[in-house]
Amino acid sequence: MTNANIVLDSAKRIDERTSHAIAAAQLRGEARAPGGRPREMIRGIAVELERLGLRPNLPELARRYNAGRTRLPAWLADRDRTTT
């Protein structure tokens, strides 16, 4: 078991298998982004993580992909406010 992955909005511990699934979800999400645009990557990763039943850490994803908090799409910004 390991500490929670930083792209998840949870302090729950995860096992190695889940950690690999998270990494794969990130790669699938990145691949979905047309032209590699940061906001599209964040959206794609968030969708993939949710399909695994996990809750993405949207501010951390925005930081990692240089999307900037003020440039997040409304659906991400609204969701971030309601889950924190």
C-alpha positions as CSV (number, residue, x, y, z in Angstrom):
1,M,0.0,0.0,0.0
2,T,1.1,3.6,-0.7
3,N,-0.1,7.0,0.2
4,A,-2.8,8.5,-2.0
5,N,-1.8,9.6,-5.4
6,I,-1.4,13.4,-5.7
7,V,-3.9,13.6,-8.6
8,L,-6.7,12.2,-6.4
9,D,-8.8,14.2,-4.1
10,S,-8.5,11.7,-1.2
11,A,-6.1,10.9,1.7
12,K,-7.1,7.2,1.3
13,R,-4.2,4.8,0.8
14,I,-4.0,3.0,-2.5
15,D,-2.4,-0.3,-3.5
16,E,0.1,-0.8,-6.3
17,R,-2.5,-2.1,-8.7
18,T,-4.7,1.0,-8.2
19,S,-1.6,3.2,-8.7
20,H,-1.0,1.6,-12.1
21,A,-4.6,2.1,-13.0
22,I,-4.3,5.8,-12.1
23,A,-1.2,6.2,-14.3
24,A,-3.0,4.5,-17.2
25,A,-6.0,6.7,-16.7
26,Q,-3.7,9.8,-16.9
27,L,-2.2,8.6,-20.1
28,R,-5.6,7.8,-21.7
29,G,-6.8,11.3,-20.6
30,E,-3.8,13.0,-22.1
31,A,-4.3,11.1,-25.4
32,R,-7.9,12.3,-25.6
33,A,-6.8,16.0,-25.6
34,P,-6.9,17.4,-29.1
35,G,-3.7,19.3,-29.7
36,G,-2.4,18.7,-26.2
37,R,-4.4,21.6,-24.7
38,P,-4.1,21.7,-20.9
39,R,-7.7,22.1,-20.2
40,E,-8.7,19.3,-22.4
41,M,-6.1,17.1,-20.8
42,I,-7.4,17.9,-17.4
43,R,-11.0,17.1,-18.5
44,G,-9.9,13.8,-20.1
45,I,-7.9,12.7,-17.1
46,A,-10.8,13.7,-14.7
47,V,-13.2,11.6,-16.8
48,E,-10.9,8.6,-16.8
49,L,-10.3,8.8,-13.1
50,E,-14.0,9.0,-12.4
51,R,-14.6,5.9,-14.6
52,L,-12.3,4.1,-12.0
53,G,-14.5,5.4,-9.3
54,L,-11.9,7.9,-8.1
55,R,-12.2,11.6,-7.5
56,P,-9.6,13.7,-9.3
57,N,-7.7,16.5,-7.5
58,L,-8.6,19.3,-10.0
59,P,-6.3,22.0,-8.6
60,E,-3.3,19.7,-8.7
61,L,-4.1,18.6,-12.3
62,A,-4.4,22.3,-13.3
63,R,-1.1,23.0,-11.7
64,R,0.6,20.0,-13.4
65,Y,-0.7,20.9,-16.8
66,N,-0.1,24.7,-16.4
67,A,-3.8,25.4,-16.9
68,G,-4.0,28.1,-14.3
69,R,-6.9,28.1,-11.9
70,T,-8.6,31.1,-13.6
71,R,-8.5,29.3,-16.9
72,L,-10.3,26.1,-15.9
73,P,-13.5,25.3,-17.6
74,A,-16.6,26.2,-15.7
75,W,-17.5,22.6,-15.1
76,L,-14.2,22.0,-13.4
77,A,-14.1,25.2,-11.4
78,D,-17.7,24.7,-10.1
79,R,-17.0,21.1,-9.2
80,D,-13.8,22.0,-7.4
81,R,-15.7,24.5,-5.2
82,T,-18.4,22.0,-4.3
83,T,-16.0,19.2,-3.4
84,T,-13.6,21.1,-1.1
